[in-house]
Amino acid sequence: MVIKETCIICGDRVKKVFIDCGSYDGCSVRKFLDLYDKEAEYEYHCFEGNPLLAEYHPVNERCVFYNTIVLDTEDEITFYVHSTTGGSTISQKKNERYKNKDESKYGDTEEVVLKPIRLSSYISDNFSPDDNIVLKMDIEGAEYRVLRDLIKCEVLSYIDKIYIEWHVRDRTSEPNPKEFISEFDEICDENNIILDTSWDSMHSPYMKEKRNSEYK
């Protein structure tokens, strides 16, 4: 990770920020706290649209929690919720995939209308390009829209490291996910952004949601 300690222009110490998109029950914050924030230097900004998971937030006093999703727009959108462990998504394609599974496990689909937060605006309005920003993104197939918007708005360069779970095939509405992923890898290399696809916090001791053994 590239560590930015001091802003060369103004001399101020930069912020250290962990932005958790698709924060579930806060498990990624707990893992990051445990592994990389021993000195309590980071502030945490968490986004989770599933209303059933709001009770687990905020994780601590340094967390800002939004019970909504990040997207490339602020226009209202339908968010499909399948209990807690069943997953939630804006993708009709992925929603149909869940509906075809065992209803005794995932339950009925609830449709929630949310007003998203546009991530590109949130980052540019609250942070500086000199800040040390770690972005974790597990947003069930919407990552392609959000990342394109970060690129278009010239905000991707604010970020130092990205933990991401890519969703492909019937887990997203993106028509050409492999092509985008390949192009995005190159963009990250060009901008010295570390891209990590191995992040996994959905396990003990970090996960607190009671039915985590059912999650797949």
N, C-alpha and C positions, 0 to 999 in steps of 0.2 A: 504494500500500500504506500502511496506517495504521502508523506506527512508534511503538511504545510504548517509551520510553527508561527511565522510572523508575516503579516502583510508588508511587503517591501515598500509600498507607496505610503501607507499611513502609519506603519509601525505597530498597529494594534494586533493583539493575539487573536488568531482566527477561532471561529467556532468549530467544535467537533460534533458532527451530527449523524445520527442513524435514522434513516427514513424507512419505515416498515410498511410497505404496501401489500395488503392482504395479511394483516397481523394476527389473524386467527385469535387464539387466546393469549397472545403475548409471548409465545414460546421463543420466538426469535430474539426478542428483547432480552429475555432471561439468559439465552445462550450467549449473546453478544456481551452482556454484562459480565458473565462468568469468564469468558475467554479473552476479551479485548478491552474491558473498561474497568480494570481493577482500581484505577485512581479516580473513578467517578468523574470523568472529564466530558463525557458525551451528553447531549440532549437528544431526546427521542420523540419522533413524530410518527404516530401510528394511525393507520387507516384500515378499518374493517367494516364492511357493509352488512354483515349478518347480525341482525338485532339480538339473536340468541347468544351471541358471544360478547356482548357489551359488558356483561357483569364481570368479566375478567380484566377490565381496563379501568383506569391506567395502571400499569405495572408498578410504577413508583412515582415519586414527586417530580422527577425529571422528564416524565412522559406527558406529551400532549396527545389526546386521543380524539379521533373523529369517527363516529359511527356511520360512515359512508365510504364510498369507493373513490379511487383516483381514476381519472380518465383523460381524454383529450378534449373535453368539453364540460360545460357546466349545465347543459340542458338535462332535464329530468329523463331518467331511463328506468326501464323495468329490470329488476334484479331478482333472479330466481333463487330461492332459498330452500334447501333440502335438510331440514333439522339442523343440527350442529355439525356432526361428523360427516354428513352426507355431501357437503360441498355447496358452494353457491357461485353463481356466474351470471354474466349478462348475455352469454352465448346461448341462443335458442338451440343450436346444434348440441352443445354439451348438456343442456337441460333435458333434451330428448333422450340422451344417453343415460342420464340418471333415472329418468322416469321408467326406462325399460328394465331397470334393476329391481331387486327385491324390495317391494314397498314396506315390508315389515322392518327392514333395516334403515331405509332412508325416509320413509314417511311421505306424506303428500307434499307437493310443491307449493310453496307460498310465494306469491308475486308481490314484491315490495317496490314501490316507486321511490327512487332516491334522486337527490340532487348531487351529482358528483363534484369532487374538487378537481380542477384542472391542474395536474401535477406540475406542468411547466410554469404556470403562473405562480403556484405556491412556492416553488423553489426560488424563482427570480424575485418574488416579493419579500421573501424572508431571509434569504441567504446571499452571500457574496461568492463570486468565482474563486476567491482566495480561501474560502472555508474548506475544511476537510469533511467531505460528505460521503457517507456509505449508504447506498441504496439497496434495500432488499425488496425483491418483487416476486410475488407469487399470486397473480391476480387472474388465474383461471382462463387464460386465452386472450385477455384484453391487453397483454403486455405489448403487442405489436402496435396497436393504436397509440398507446402512451409513449412508447419509445420514438415512434415517428414524430410525434408532436414535440418531444424534447429536442430532437434533431432540428426540426423545422424552426423552432423558436430559439435555437442556439443556446440551449440550457444544458444539453448533455455534457458540455465541457466543465460544468460546475462540479461534476461528480468524479470521485477518485476511484471508487470500487463499486461493483454491482454484483450482488448475489441474486441469481435469477433461476426460476424454474420455467423452462419453455413448455408450452402446451401445443401439441401437434395433432394432426389427423382430426378425429371427431371430438377433440377437446378444445377446439377453437373454431372461430368463423373465418380466420385468416386463410386466404386462398393458397398462398405459397409460403408456408412457414419456413421450410428449409432454405429457400432462397434468401429470405429476410435475415435469418440467423447467420448465414454465411457473410452477408454484407455487413451486418452489425458487428460481427467479430472483427472485420477489417477496420471499421470505424473506431472501435475501441482501441485497437492497436495503434492507429494513427494518432489518437488523442491521449495515449498513455493511461487509459482506463483499464483497471484490472477487472476481468469478467470471470466470475466463479459460478459454475453450475452445480457444485457439489454440496451446497448448503442444505442442511437438514436439521431442523430443530423439533420436529414433530415426534418426540419420544421422551421418555423419562431421562433426566429429572426436570426438563424444561416445560413439557406440555402439562397443562393443568386441567384441560377439558376432560370430564369424567369418563366419557365413552371413547377414549382415544384408541382402545384396542380394536374398535370396529372400523377405524379409518383405513381406507385403501385409496 
